[in-house]
Amino acid sequence: MSARVPKDLKDLIVSFVQTYSNVADLELDLHLNPKPSFMPLKDYANKKEAAHYFLLAASLSDYQLTGNPRNIQLLLNYLKEALGDKLYTITNPLEFKCEISKFEQKIENLDHLGKEKTEIPAVLCSVNQFVAKKASGDLIDYTTKLSQKGRKPIDFVETLSYNVKRMNKQHKSKSWLYLRWMVRGSPDLGLFPFDQKDLMVSLNTPKFRVYVALGLGEDENLPFKLNSKNKPDSWWENTAQFDADADKLTKFARSLFPDDPAKIDFPFFILGTWLEFSDLTPFSLERSLRFFIQKNQELLGPLMRYLTVVYHYNRIGERIEPGAFTTMERDVYDFLKDKQVIFYYEFMEFYLSQTNSDASLTYKPDFLLPQLTNKGRKVLLEPHGVKNNLDEFLNKLKTFRQHYGEHFSLILIVPDEFIESIDKLDPQRSSYDLIWKRSNYKIQLENFQST
């Protein structure tokens, strides 16, 4: 199957993967907030807890359950603070149910859980039952004994599929995600003694986009179906179909990295997320790869990272709960939700320059509207109502557009009285693509959607 991919494209993929395989996954990034209390791992007790905690995290890696991937870490962190070590021992779903309801109220300004959130308590309980009964409370010792008996990662995956809810059929991808975290070395955790060459790529929708753009699928209509605005809940009608696609993608990965096929796993997640609502063609894939590689060379590191939360502070330095907190942000947030416009809020941090100090310049967009485009570019909404830093803010947006303007269209939403000042500070309009007044941005957005 891999022979169908041109050598030049393979070389680009290898270059891209070599860089982004060194980036920590969202759940493992120690620079993000909140951070699990046992990280970094200092002793066996920490490692044992990590193995259990990340199995809980993997079981929730399902947008139907938790929505945005960042909600997994936020939810588990909340449950750990609320329940302590009972997080790992509860087997009655009712004990989780109340706390999960409280959590969803807590994050209502930031995000919301998935449509099947009512299943979360049962999924967490099934993990705890598996660890207690099957692994005798120690997953590291359990997998070590499996390895000593000659068992492979696939055997562990099959065991999980029989014992943990929503980790069977196409949800087996969660097990392979978990094993990548547990088996591979840094930036993964390397806690299980399985051989990493026996791992599979944990196929999910973002990675399936890359698979389709590579031309590895048999259905010529997949590029159009996959980026439809009316996406089905699953691309796989049965387990055999999912297994076949996962096997093809892993074979392609092994053709590039025979001793470490899962090396492509997180890089392909990043790339596939970037490709959402883009043309899934080899040309589009190559363009994106060249962009990532070029920016990596310019910025001396990865060009972006996905975020869990962004904390804000009020004028006297008090930390505010994450989420839309200014009047303007909240107004836009509520309007988008009311109109059922798909958006991601404070989802990503783009690097504008990188140094070895803490002075790296970054930009965190407020809203990405992934289903809208302006001249082929994804749309960002940036409401801004603070006047005393307007010059600095516009310069940051200008730098962002210099780096990323070919892929993103930036729409600035400001109070009506800011327009004159912005025209004086930026007469060339180099810091934004469009500017909307607060008094009429709702009409502007509805007209924009219609076109």
URVENWO-V804329 format. One record per backbone hydrogen bond with DSSP energy under -1.0 kcal/mol. NH is the residue of the N-H (numbers start at 1). CO is the residue of the C=O. If there is no record, write none. Layout:
nh=NH co=CO
nh=NH co=CO
This chain:
nh=4 co=1
nh=5 co=2
nh=10 co=6
nh=11 co=7
nh=12 co=8
nh=13 co=9
nh=14 co=10
nh=15 co=11
nh=16 co=12
nh=17 co=13
nh=18 co=14
nh=19 co=15
nh=20 co=16
nh=21 co=17
nh=22 co=19
nh=23 co=20
nh=28 co=25
nh=29 co=25
nh=32 co=29
nh=39 co=36
nh=47 co=43
nh=48 co=44
nh=49 co=45
nh=50 co=46
nh=51 co=47
nh=52 co=48
nh=53 co=49
nh=54 co=50
nh=56 co=52
nh=57 co=53
nh=58 co=54
nh=59 co=55
nh=60 co=56
nh=61 co=58
nh=62 co=60
nh=65 co=62
nh=66 co=62
nh=67 co=63
nh=71 co=68
nh=72 co=69
nh=74 co=70
nh=75 co=71
nh=76 co=72
nh=77 co=73
nh=78 co=74
nh=79 co=75
nh=80 co=76
nh=81 co=77
nh=82 co=78
nh=83 co=79
nh=84 co=80
nh=86 co=83
nh=87 co=84
nh=88 co=85
nh=89 co=86
nh=90 co=86
nh=95 co=92
nh=96 co=93
nh=97 co=93
nh=98 co=94
nh=100 co=96
nh=101 co=97
nh=102 co=98
nh=103 co=99
nh=104 co=100
nh=105 co=101
nh=106 co=102
nh=107 co=103
nh=110 co=107
nh=111 co=107
nh=114 co=65
nh=116 co=64
nh=117 co=114
nh=119 co=116
nh=120 co=117
nh=123 co=119
nh=124 co=120
nh=125 co=121
nh=126 co=122
nh=127 co=123
nh=128 co=124
nh=129 co=125
nh=130 co=126
nh=131 co=127
nh=132 co=128
nh=133 co=129
nh=134 co=130
nh=135 co=130
nh=137 co=131
nh=138 co=135
nh=142 co=138
nh=143 co=139
nh=144 co=140
nh=145 co=141
nh=146 co=142
nh=147 co=143
nh=148 co=144
nh=149 co=145
nh=150 co=147
nh=151 co=146
nh=155 co=152
nh=156 co=152
nh=157 co=153
nh=158 co=154
nh=159 co=155
nh=160 co=156
nh=161 co=157
nh=162 co=158
nh=163 co=159
nh=164 co=160
nh=167 co=164
nh=171 co=168
nh=172 co=169
nh=173 co=170
nh=174 co=171
nh=176 co=172
nh=177 co=173
nh=178 co=174
nh=179 co=175
nh=180 co=176
nh=181 co=177
nh=182 co=178
nh=183 co=179
nh=184 co=180
nh=188 co=185
nh=189 co=181
nh=190 co=184
nh=191 co=182
nh=192 co=182
nh=198 co=195
nh=199 co=196
nh=203 co=201
nh=208 co=204
nh=209 co=205
nh=210 co=206
nh=211 co=207
nh=212 co=208
nh=213 co=209
nh=214 co=210
nh=215 co=212
nh=216 co=211
nh=222 co=219
nh=225 co=221
nh=226 co=222
nh=228 co=225
nh=242 co=238
nh=243 co=239
nh=244 co=240
nh=245 co=241
nh=246 co=242
nh=247 co=243
nh=248 co=244
nh=249 co=245
nh=250 co=246
nh=251 co=247
nh=252 co=248
nh=253 co=249
nh=254 co=250
nh=255 co=251
nh=257 co=253
nh=260 co=257
nh=263 co=260
nh=264 co=261
nh=265 co=262
nh=268 co=264
nh=269 co=265
nh=270 co=266
nh=271 co=267
nh=272 co=268
nh=273 co=269
nh=274 co=270
nh=275 co=271
nh=276 co=273
nh=278 co=275
nh=281 co=279
nh=285 co=281
nh=286 co=282
nh=287 co=283
nh=288 co=284
nh=289 co=285
nh=290 co=286
nh=291 co=287
nh=292 co=288
nh=293 co=289
nh=294 co=290
nh=295 co=291
nh=296 co=292
nh=297 co=293
nh=298 co=294
nh=299 co=295
nh=300 co=296
nh=301 co=296
nh=305 co=349
nh=307 co=347
nh=314 co=318
nh=317 co=314
nh=320 co=312
nh=324 co=109
nh=330 co=326
nh=331 co=327
nh=332 co=328
nh=333 co=329
nh=334 co=330
nh=335 co=331
nh=336 co=332
nh=337 co=333
nh=338 co=334
nh=339 co=335
nh=340 co=337
nh=341 co=336
nh=344 co=368
nh=346 co=366
nh=349 co=305
nh=350 co=363
nh=351 co=303
nh=352 co=361
nh=353 co=361
nh=363 co=350
nh=367 co=381
nh=368 co=344
nh=369 co=379
nh=372 co=369
nh=374 co=377
nh=378 co=407
nh=379 co=372
nh=380 co=409
nh=381 co=367
nh=382 co=411
nh=384 co=413
nh=390 co=387
nh=393 co=389
nh=394 co=390
nh=395 co=391
nh=396 co=392
nh=397 co=393
nh=398 co=394
nh=399 co=395
nh=400 co=396
nh=401 co=397
nh=402 co=398
nh=403 co=399
nh=404 co=400
nh=405 co=401
nh=407 co=404
nh=408 co=404
nh=409 co=378
nh=411 co=380
nh=412 co=434
nh=413 co=382
nh=414 co=436
nh=418 co=415
nh=419 co=416
nh=422 co=418
nh=423 co=419
nh=424 co=420
nh=425 co=421
nh=426 co=422
nh=429 co=426
nh=433 co=410
nh=434 co=410
nh=436 co=412
nh=438 co=414
nh=440 co=437
nh=441 co=437
nh=444 co=440
nh=445 co=441
nh=446 co=442
nh=447 co=443
nh=448 co=444
nh=449 co=445
nh=450 co=446
